[in-house]
Amino acid sequence: MSSPPTLRAVPAPSAGPEPPGEARLRELAAKKVAPLRRPGRWLAAAVVLVLLAQLAHALITNPVFQWDVFGYWFFRPVILEGLLLTLELTGLAAVFGLVGGIVLALLRLSKNPLLQAVSWAYVWIFRSIPLIVLLLFLANVTALYSTLSLGIPFGPSFLSFSATDVLSFFVVAVLGLSLNEAAYAAEIVRAGVLSVDQGQLEAAAALGLPRSRQYRRIILPQATRAIVPAYANQLIGLLKGTSVVYITSLLELFGVVETQASTNSGQIIPLLLVGTVWYIILTSVLSVIQYYVERFYSRGALRTVPPTPFQRFRARLRALGVAR
């Protein structure tokens, strides 16, 4: 019988000579990387910090601002009533303007030349007329039409009523703001629809989807991602644009501030500061809402949605061991 095979230890291959520069690379890798010095950045930050400190000092120490008077007026019922009216005007005009803008945008995108011409003419006219002129015209429209009626076109009327009873100051303000807003919203919506890839429409048509469902389920959800930032800016402009409705004798926030400033001549600056701070607060709230709406609709375009400022703040605290 043959003897069983025996195992022999095979010597490991001897390591060759170390490549030139390998030790130097390990030495460099073991060293701590020093951050790049940026003296220009620190100098700019110091200059900005000094300017901010000077601004804060001027706001606090200048007696003309009358911060005690500012605190007195900030939460006065008359100011809060004007603030509430501003919010009502902004909300109603935003809804009616957006609905009108969507309709006008769809008319502009239609293949019917008459509908395209009507939509284009509306946008052209109402973007050309200043808002204050439009409000003044609507406030005096009762001089042209004292009676309004409903009935068959070019035929008998079934219901008639006084234009003065219908077109109150509030209705005139909402109507003027909505008509003006619809012209700009139409272009924003149209731009958002045109930003969607044409292949999306072709794929939807190949599936046999009706035209209305193509826009409702495929085009508008994708177009919203482009519509939201532009319309949010327009909405902020609408909020500030409500300040011109005081010419129709409607006392919203700015109208109240203007009325009280004319009555209390020595308190003009603090009253203007009251209106300014409230507009800043409202604009900030709209900006926060805009950020989260944009973040919601960006989920389909980004692989990973970036963290919110609050989440980044929590992450920094967690890194410092402050929060869990």
URHUTA-V464815 format. One record per residue. N is the residue number from 1. RES is the residue in one small letter. PSI is psi in degrees with one decimal (999 if undefined). NEAR is the number of other C-alpha atoms within 12 Angstrom. D_LAST is the distance of its C-alpha to the last C-alpha in Angstrom with 1 decimal. Layout:
# URHUTA-V464815
N;RES;PSI;NEAR;D_LAST  N;RES;PSI;NEAR;D_LAST
This chain:
# URHUTA-V464815
1;m;144.9;3;72.9  2;s;145.5;5;70.7  3;s;147.0;5;68.2  4;p;150.1;6;64.4  5;p;144.3;6;62.5  6;t;146.5;7;60.8  7;l;134.7;6;57.4  8;r;138.7;6;57.5  9;a;127.8;6;54.6  10;v;122.5;7;54.3  11;p;138.9;7;53.3  12;a;144.4;7;50.2  13;p;133.8;6;51.1  14;s;136.4;8;51.0  15;a;133.5;8;48.5  16;g;-179.9;8;50.4  17;p;141.4;9;50.2  18;e;132.4;12;46.9  19;p;148.1;11;47.1  20;p;136.0;10;47.7  21;g;-10.7;11;44.6  22;e;-43.1;12;42.1  23;a;-37.8;13;41.6  24;r;-37.6;13;41.1  25;l;-42.6;13;38.5  26;r;-36.6;13;36.5  27;e;-41.8;11;36.9  28;l;-36.7;13;35.6  29;a;-28.6;11;32.6  30;a;-17.5;10;31.6  31;k;149.9;10;31.7  32;k;133.5;8;28.7  33;v;125.5;8;29.0  34;a;134.1;7;29.7  35;p;152.1;6;28.4  36;l;130.2;8;31.3  37;r;132.5;9;32.5  38;r;80.3;10;33.0  39;p;-32.4;10;34.9  40;g;-38.8;11;36.0  41;r;-44.0;12;32.5  42;w;-35.8;12;31.8  43;l;-43.0;13;35.2  44;a;-40.4;13;34.7  45;a;-38.2;14;31.3  46;a;-40.4;14;33.1  47;v;-44.3;14;36.0  48;v;-39.7;14;33.8  49;l;-40.6;14;32.0  50;v;-42.6;14;35.4  51;l;-40.7;14;36.7  52;l;-39.4;14;33.7  53;a;-40.0;15;34.3  54;q;-40.6;15;38.0  55;l;-44.9;14;37.4  56;a;-39.8;13;35.1  57;h;-41.2;13;37.8  58;a;-38.1;14;40.5  59;l;-34.0;18;38.8  60;i;-40.8;15;38.2  61;t;-18.4;14;41.5  62;n;118.1;15;44.0  63;p;-14.4;16;45.7  64;v;-27.6;19;46.9  65;f;-25.3;22;43.6  66;q;66.1;23;44.0  67;w;-24.9;22;40.4  68;d;-37.8;18;41.6  69;v;-37.7;24;43.7  70;f;-46.4;27;40.8  71;g;-31.9;17;38.7  72;y;-41.3;18;41.7  73;w;-18.9;30;42.3  74;f;-41.1;28;38.7  75;f;21.7;19;38.4  76;r;143.5;20;42.1  77;p;-36.3;14;43.2  78;v;-35.3;23;45.5  79;i;-42.3;33;42.7  80;l;-33.1;23;40.4  81;e;-42.3;22;43.4  82;g;-37.6;34;43.9  83;l;-42.4;35;40.2  84;l;-40.5;23;40.4  85;l;-37.2;30;43.6  86;t;-42.6;39;41.9  87;l;-39.0;30;39.2  88;e;-45.9;24;41.9  89;l;-44.0;40;44.0  90;t;-45.0;39;41.1  91;g;-47.9;24;39.9  92;l;-44.8;28;43.5  93;a;-33.4;37;44.6  94;a;-43.3;38;41.5  95;v;-52.4;25;42.2  96;f;-38.2;26;45.9  97;g;-39.7;36;45.7  98;l;-41.9;36;43.3  99;v;-45.2;23;45.5  100;g;-37.2;31;48.6  101;g;-39.0;36;47.1  102;i;-43.6;35;46.3  103;v;-45.2;27;49.9  104;l;-38.4;34;51.3  105;a;-41.4;36;49.3  106;l;-36.3;34;50.5  107;l;-40.4;27;54.1  108;r;-32.1;30;53.8  109;l;-4.6;27;52.7  110;s;157.6;19;55.5  111;k;-0.1;11;58.6  112;n;120.2;13;60.9  113;p;-32.2;13;62.3  114;l;-44.5;14;63.0  115;l;-38.6;19;59.4  116;q;-43.1;20;58.2  117;a;-40.2;19;60.7  118;v;-44.7;22;59.7  119;s;-44.1;31;56.0  120;w;-42.1;27;56.7  121;a;-39.8;19;59.0  122;y;-49.6;30;56.5  123;v;-41.6;31;53.8  124;w;-45.0;19;56.5  125;i;-50.2;19;57.9  126;f;-18.3;27;54.7  127;r;-17.9;23;53.0  128;s;-27.9;16;56.2  129;i;125.4;21;56.5  130;p;147.8;19;54.5  131;l;-39.2;33;52.4  132;i;-35.8;25;54.2  133;v;-40.9;22;57.5  134;l;-42.1;30;56.4  135;l;-40.9;36;55.3  136;l;-39.4;26;58.6  137;f;-44.9;21;60.6  138;l;-33.3;32;58.9  139;a;-24.7;32;59.4  140;n;15.9;21;63.1  141;v;-20.9;23;63.6  142;t;-20.9;22;65.4  143;a;-24.8;16;68.3  144;l;-41.9;13;68.7  145;y;98.9;18;68.1  146;s;-22.6;17;68.8  147;t;133.7;19;68.7  148;l;146.0;21;66.3  149;s;157.2;19;67.4  150;l;135.4;15;66.3  151;g;-160.0;12;68.7  152;i;132.3;10;70.2  153;p;132.2;9;70.1  154;f;20.9;8;73.5  155;g;-160.6;9;74.6  156;p;153.7;11;74.6  157;s;145.0;14;71.7  158;f;-26.5;12;70.4  159;l;130.2;12;68.2  160;s;146.3;16;68.6  161;f;160.2;17;66.6  162;s;135.3;18;66.4  163;a;-29.7;23;64.1  164;t;-35.2;22;63.4  165;d;-29.8;16;62.0  166;v;-46.3;22;59.7  167;l;73.6;27;58.6  168;s;173.4;21;56.9  169;f;-39.0;30;54.9  170;f;-44.4;32;51.7  171;v;-41.9;26;53.0  172;v;-42.8;34;54.5  173;a;-46.5;43;51.1  174;v;-42.1;40;49.2  175;l;-45.5;34;52.0  176;g;-44.3;41;52.3  177;l;-39.1;50;48.5  178;s;-43.0;36;48.3  179;l;-41.5;38;51.4  180;n;-40.7;40;50.1  181;e;-37.4;48;46.6  182;a;-35.0;40;48.0  183;a;-42.0;41;49.9  184;y;-37.3;41;46.8  185;a;-32.3;44;44.6  186;a;-43.2;41;47.4  187;e;-34.4;36;47.1  188;i;-44.4;36;43.3  189;v;-41.3;41;43.5  190;r;-41.5;36;46.4  191;a;-37.9;30;44.6  192;g;-40.1;31;41.6  193;v;-41.1;32;43.9  194;l;-19.6;26;45.8  195;s;-15.1;22;42.6  196;v;138.4;25;42.2  197;d;135.1;17;43.9  198;q;-26.4;17;47.4  199;g;-24.9;14;46.9  200;q;-42.6;24;44.7  201;l;-40.2;28;47.7  202;e;-40.1;17;50.0  203;a;-39.6;15;47.8  204;a;-38.9;22;47.6  205;a;-34.9;19;51.4  206;a;-27.7;13;51.9  207;l;-5.4;13;50.1  208;g;21.0;13;52.5  209;l;140.9;18;50.0  210;p;156.9;15;51.7  211;r;-41.4;19;51.3  212;s;-39.7;16;49.4  213;r;-30.3;17;46.9  214;q;-45.3;25;46.5  215;y;-39.1;27;45.4  216;r;-38.0;20;43.3  217;r;-19.6;18;41.3  218;i;-51.1;26;41.4  219;i;-54.3;34;42.3  220;l;-40.9;31;40.6  221;p;-36.3;27;37.1  222;q;-35.0;32;37.2  223;a;-25.0;34;39.0  224;t;-32.6;35;36.3  225;r;-33.2;33;34.0  226;a;-22.9;29;36.6  227;i;-38.5;37;37.7  228;v;-50.0;33;34.5  229;p;-43.9;30;34.0  230;a;-42.0;26;37.7  231;y;-28.9;38;38.1  232;a;-41.4;32;35.0  233;n;-40.6;25;36.8  234;q;-36.4;34;40.0  235;l;-38.3;40;38.3  236;i;-39.8;31;37.1  237;g;-36.1;28;40.7  238;l;-41.4;42;42.0  239;l;-45.4;39;39.9  240;k;-27.2;31;41.5  241;g;-19.0;33;44.8  242;t;-13.3;45;45.1  243;s;-12.2;36;46.1  244;v;-5.9;33;49.6  245;v;-6.2;40;50.5  246;y;-18.7;30;51.6  247;i;-16.0;29;54.9  248;t;15.5;30;55.5  249;s;22.0;22;55.3  250;l;118.8;30;51.9  251;l;86.7;31;49.6  252;e;-158.2;38;46.1  253;l;-51.9;44;43.6  254;f;-35.6;39;45.6  255;g;-40.9;30;48.8  256;v;-44.7;37;47.8  257;v;-44.0;38;46.7  258;e;-41.1;32;50.0  259;t;-45.3;26;52.0  260;q;-33.2;27;50.4  261;a;-35.6;24;50.8  262;s;-28.7;16;54.5  263;t;-39.9;13;55.0  264;n;84.5;18;53.1  265;s;-26.7;15;54.4  266;g;2.1;16;52.7  267;q;30.4;27;49.2  268;i;-46.6;24;49.1  269;i;-51.2;28;46.3  270;p;-33.6;31;43.8  271;l;-39.4;39;44.6  272;l;-35.8;33;44.1  273;l;-36.5;30;40.7  274;v;-49.0;37;39.9  275;g;-40.3;35;40.8  276;t;-45.0;22;39.0  277;v;-39.4;24;35.7  278;w;-39.3;30;35.8  279;y;-37.6;29;36.6  280;i;-41.8;17;33.7  281;i;-47.4;18;31.3  282;l;-41.8;26;32.9  283;t;-37.0;25;32.8  284;s;-40.9;18;29.1  285;v;-44.2;18;28.4  286;l;-36.5;29;30.6  287;s;-39.2;24;28.9  288;v;-43.3;20;25.4  289;i;-41.2;20;27.1  290;q;-42.0;25;28.9  291;y;-45.3;23;25.7  292;y;-32.0;24;24.2  293;v;-43.0;21;27.7  294;e;-40.9;29;28.2  295;r;-36.6;25;24.9  296;f;-44.5;23;26.0  297;y;-7.8;23;29.4  298;s;-1.4;24;28.3  299;r;-30.8;17;26.8  300;g;-12.5;16;30.3  301;a;-22.7;18;30.9  302;l;141.5;13;27.7  303;r;-40.6;8;26.4  304;t;121.7;11;22.8  305;v;128.3;16;21.9  306;p;151.4;18;20.2  307;p;153.7;15;16.8  308;t;162.9;16;17.2  309;p;-37.7;14;16.9  310;f;-39.7;13;14.0  311;q;-38.5;14;12.2  312;r;-38.3;13;13.2  313;f;-41.7;15;12.0  314;r;-38.5;17;8.4  315;a;-38.1;17;8.9  316;r;-40.0;15;10.5  317;l;-38.5;14;8.1  318;r;-37.2;13;5.6  319;a;-31.8;12;9.0  320;l;-4.7;11;9.8  321;g;13.1;10;7.2  322;v;-42.7;11;6.9  323;a;156.3;12;3.8  324;r;999;10;0.0
